[in-house]
Amino acid sequence: MLARIVELLTPSLGPGAVLVDATVGLGGHSAALLQAAPGVRLIGLDRDPQALAAAGRRLKDVAPASSFELVQAVFDQLPEVLADRDLDSVQAVLFDLGVSSLQLDVVARGFSYAHDAPLDMRMDPSGPRTAADIVNSYTGEELARVLFEFGEEKFARRIAAAILRERQIAPITGTARLAEIVRTAIPAATRRTGGHPAKRTFQALRIEVNGELDAVRSAIPAAVSAVSVGGRVAVLAYHSLEDRIVKRAFAEGLRSPLPDDLPVTAEQLGTPLRAVTRGAEAPGSDEISLNPRARSARLRVIERVAA
Ligand SMILES: C[S@@+](CC[C@H](N)C(=O)[O-])C[C@H]1O[C@@H](n2cnc3c(N)ncnc32)[C@H](O)[C@@H]1O
């Protein structure tokens, strides 16, 4: 959805505008936006130092070094990052949530159930706990809650019980062993449907390791507050839990603060935000066939129309 994001963010990116790419990753979106809107100042955030290094290499080929700055930060630190630079407002903020292809493809980082690797899953390799720490220390109840809430896994209790049994034999330290524990814990009939049986468990652990939903919950309202009138916030989410948080955060500003029964319409009153996308936009079938990982992407964009 790169082209669509460029199309929807460039109207707010005149010369001198400040764009925050809150998840700069490998710099793909940032590079395209800098090319489409020359004269923009980019602040690119990522919690992953390997991603920032890759983004730096990519961006220097498309824009002068003075036009971008890359900062290692969790995106819920956005207000501090802007305050440190004396910025009261910015003109666009982009979130492309989740993991990067670099994180998924570097087997050693332990995000993938498809290859055996240490059970890590930290986006920031200096983060305090790995997926192995969680799997080997949480109670059965805590594990079941994580799998149910963050993986929407209906066999959360069975999987948690299997993890508890297995870790008594030996600590669970590798992705392949965990994937096998999950596979054997769920009913045989279910194993044949709905993709890899460990997919939901891995998603849930990744979200827990990185505190992903809490960061999204506080960063989206902060980004909405940070954009000036005419500024836009775009969010690309990859699962329904994230998309629901984004939808709710945007809805706050799309609703009038006044009671519904006043004899004036919301348009007459003016709400602070305007929806640029109608609900969430999904990628087209062409894009999904080129990049199957894009299948679950959902894009929402708002514009600030009043302070
Ligand atoms: C889907 S990738 C972004 C890809 C990027 N748009 C590109 O074009 O290359 C998501 C990136 O966001 C980073 N990330 C995820 N959650 C984060 C958070 N809470 N704070 C900062 N970075 C985060 C990940 O480390 C990853 O590099």
The ligand as an ORCA input file, in Angstrom:
! r2SCAN-3c Opt
* xyz 0 1
  C       6.444     -3.179      9.195
  S       7.976     -2.563      9.702
  C       8.124     -1.004      8.914
  C       8.622     -1.093      7.503
  C       8.853      0.268      6.880
  N       7.623      1.022      6.728
  C       9.541      0.145      5.537
  O       8.995      0.660      4.547
  O      10.621     -0.432      5.469
  C       7.699     -2.103     11.343
  C       8.904     -1.515     12.058
  O       8.408     -0.872     13.213
  C       9.271     -1.101     14.291
  N       8.447     -0.999     15.477
  C       7.432     -1.803     15.844
  N       6.895     -1.371     17.000
  C       7.589     -0.266     17.359
  C       7.507      0.648     18.449
  N       6.585      0.489     19.409
  N       8.359      1.676     18.470
  C       9.289      1.844     17.485
  N       9.424      1.016     16.450
  C       8.587     -0.023     16.377
  C       9.835     -2.474     14.055
  O      11.093     -2.595     14.686
  C       9.927     -2.525     12.528
  O      11.199     -2.163     12.080
*
